[in-house]
Amino acid sequence: MDDGSVPAREKEEQPELERLKKECQRNVLMTVQVTEQAEQILQLQEENRRLREENQRLHEENRAQNRSTGRGNSAEKKEQAEKIGQLKDRIVYLENAVARLLQDVQQLRESGGPRSAPVREARMQLIRMFKTVMSRFHVSVPIGVGDEHGQQGCNESVPGEENVLPSSIGSMIWEQDGSN
């Protein structure tokens, strides 16, 4: 082998090495973004849990007061109804925030995101959180949102309630991964 072939070979491999380096940097950035979004979802879930407990406490106080006074003070009932309404609004906000985070993850995946274990695990964690939030509100979980073993979500709607999220979100995530 002559001395000129090694540098020529390195020059040929240089563009590929640069491309791989940029791809690795992009994958690391996307993994960090997905991790941050998963942390945001955990915080939103904790806030959701706290609001549900507060809602339950207010509901129990209202029931106890109604039993003790016969009907309860209408001004107090109105105040408690307003608090419950505010809590329900906050819960809907949290559900929508989870949906937005799921869409962000989908956009990351569509932009050529890595199929590495941390990203896949973060995605699965988001899906599990999504299913948990939806089941707590008795809202149907779109077909296709399941676990790694192909378990399908519940698709039965409660009369009078609509899906908060478009059914395409879960399907899009599964289509990208190919594991149905």
C-alpha positions in Angstrom: 0.0 0.0 0.0 1.5 3.4 -1.0 1.6 6.3 1.4 -1.0 8.4 -0.6 -3.8 5.8 -0.2 -4.4 6.3 3.5 -5.0 10.1 3.4 -7.2 9.6 0.3 -9.2 7.0 2.1 -9.7 9.3 5.1 -10.8 12.1 2.7 -13.4 9.8 1.2 -14.7 8.8 4.7 -14.7 12.3 6.1 -18.2 13.3 4.7 -19.7 10.1 6.1 -18.0 10.7 9.5 -19.3 14.3 9.6 -22.8 13.0 8.7 -22.7 10.4 11.5 -21.4 13.0 14.0 -24.3 15.3 13.2 -26.8 12.5 13.4 -25.4 11.5 16.8 -25.7 15.1 18.0 -29.3 15.3 16.8 -30.2 12.0 18.4 -28.7 13.2 21.8 -30.7 16.4 21.5 -33.9 14.6 20.7 -33.4 12.2 23.6 -33.0 15.2 26.0 -36.1 16.8 24.6 -38.2 13.6 25.0 -36.8 13.2 28.6 -37.8 16.8 29.4 -41.3 16.3 28.0 -41.7 13.1 30.0 -40.7 15.0 33.2 -43.3 17.7 32.3 -45.9 15.0 31.9 -45.0 13.6 35.4 -45.4 17.0 36.9 -48.8 17.5 35.1 -49.9 14.1 36.4 -49.0 15.1 39.9 -50.9 18.3 39.6 -53.8 16.4 38.2 -53.8 14.0 41.1 -53.6 16.8 43.6 -56.6 18.6 41.9 -58.6 15.4 41.9 -58.0 14.9 45.6 -59.0 18.5 46.3 -62.1 18.0 44.1 -63.0 14.9 46.1 -62.4 16.6 49.4 -64.7 19.5 48.4 -67.3 17.1 47.2 -67.3 15.2 50.4 -67.5 18.4 52.4 -70.4 19.5 50.4 -72.2 16.2 50.9 -71.5 16.3 54.7 -72.8 19.9 54.9 -75.9 19.1 52.9 -76.7 16.2 55.3 -76.2 18.3 58.4 -78.2 21.3 57.2 -80.8 19.6 55.2 -80.0 21.4 52.0 -77.0 23.6 52.6 -76.5 27.2 52.1 -77.0 28.2 48.4 -74.1 30.7 48.5 -71.8 28.0 49.8 -73.1 25.6 47.3 -72.5 28.1 44.5 -68.9 28.7 45.8 -68.2 25.0 45.9 -69.7 24.5 42.5 -67.4 27.2 41.1 -64.4 25.6 42.7 -65.4 22.2 41.3 -65.8 23.8 37.9 -62.4 25.4 38.1 -60.9 22.0 39.1 -62.6 20.4 36.1 -61.2 23.1 33.8 -57.7 22.5 35.2 -58.1 18.7 34.6 -59.1 19.3 31.0 -56.1 21.6 30.6 -53.8 18.9 31.9 -55.3 16.3 29.5 -54.7 18.7 26.6 -51.2 19.3 27.8 -50.5 15.6 27.7 -52.0 15.5 24.2 -49.7 18.3 23.1 -46.6 16.5 24.6 -47.6 13.3 22.7 -47.8 15.4 19.5 -44.4 16.8 20.2 -43.0 13.3 20.6 -44.6 12.4 17.3 -43.1 15.4 15.6 -39.7 14.4 16.9 -40.1 10.9 15.6 -41.2 12.2 12.2 -38.2 14.4 11.9 -36.0 11.2 11.9 -35.7 10.6 15.6 -33.6 7.7 16.9 -35.1 4.4 17.7 -32.9 4.1 20.7 -34.0 2.4 23.9 -34.3 5.7 25.9 -36.5 7.3 23.2 -38.6 4.2 22.9 -39.0 4.0 26.7 -39.9 7.7 26.9 -42.5 7.2 24.2 -44.0 4.1 26.0 -44.1 6.1 29.2 -46.0 8.9 27.5 -48.4 6.3 26.1 -49.0 4.7 29.5 -49.5 8.1 31.1 -52.0 9.0 28.3 -53.9 5.8 28.8 -54.0 6.3 32.6 -55.3 9.9 32.3 -57.9 8.9 29.8 -59.1 5.9 31.8 -59.5 8.1 34.9 -61.9 10.3 33.0 -63.7 7.3 31.5 -62.8 8.6 28.1 -62.2 6.0 25.4 -58.5 5.4 24.5 -58.1 5.2 20.7 -57.4 1.9 19.1 -53.7 1.4 18.6 -52.7 2.9 21.9 -51.5 -0.1 23.7 -48.4 -1.6 25.1 -45.4 -3.2 23.4 -47.2 -6.5 23.2 -50.0 -5.2 21.1 -52.6 -4.8 23.8 -55.3 -2.5 22.5 -56.8 0.4 24.4 -60.4 0.5 25.4 -62.7 1.9 22.7 -65.9 2.2 24.6 -67.2 5.7 25.0 -69.2 6.8 28.0 -72.5 8.2 26.8 -72.4 12.0 26.7 -68.6 12.2 26.7 -66.4 12.6 23.7 -62.8 11.7 23.1 -60.6 14.6 24.3 -57.9 13.6 21.9 -58.0 12.8 18.2 -57.7 9.0 17.7 -55.0 9.6 15.2 -52.4 10.5 17.8 -52.0 6.9 19.1 -52.2 5.4 15.7 -49.5 7.7 14.4 -47.1 6.8 17.2 -47.7 3.1 16.5 -47.4 3.4 12.7 -44.0 5.1 13.1 -42.7 2.4 15.4 -44.3 -0.5 13.4 -45.1 -2.5 16.5 -48.8 -2.9 16.6 
